[in-house]
Amino acid sequence: MVVSPLRPLVAALMLLLGLAISPASRAQSLIDGDRDAIRGIIQAQLDAFAKDDAATAFGFATPSLQTQFGSASRFLAAVREAYAPVYRPGSVWFGALKTVEGTVAQFVHLTDRKGDSVLAVYFMERQKDGSWRIAGCRLLKDPGLDS
């Protein structure tokens, strides 16, 4: 199957367009401290990946994501294979925190080991105890950082 090189760019633009027209009231549902808490969780997971600490990295995932992977070692192997810019980023810059159709999304600009820009969209889920966990991550080419 041949995938058009424009497909990721189109997906990113559609996602960004959806964010631009999302109701402001949804974005305001985040309370003070959520931005720091969410960024802290993502950074802590990135730090765990840097140490190959599968158990700690896995602990930041939602219970449903943990069930999907089954074990911390499988989770780390999948990240290593399919999410190399997240596993070993060259640089990390936290961008916008938005609510998209009721889902909180933290945009993280990364560079991979080659210096290519990647946009990681982290989907976050508030837990019953009020804490945040990572419900998923989508990697897109970052059109905003390439020169």
Sequence and secondary structure as in RCSB ss.txt:
>XXXX:A:sequence
MVVSPLRPLVAALMLLLGLAISPASRAQSLIDGDRDAIRGIIQAQLDAFAKDDAATAFGFATPSLQTQFGSASRF
LAAVREAYAPVYRPGSVWFGALKTVEGTVAQFVHLTDRKGDSVLAVYFMERQKDGSWRIAGCRLLKDPGLDS
>XXXX:A:secstr
    TTHHHHHHHHHHHHHHTS HHHHTTS TTHHHHHHHHHHHHHHHHHTT HHHHHHTB HHHHHHH SHHHH
HHHHHHH HHHHS SEEEEEEEEEETTEEEEEEEEE TT  EEEEEEEEEE TTS EEEEEEEEEE TTT  
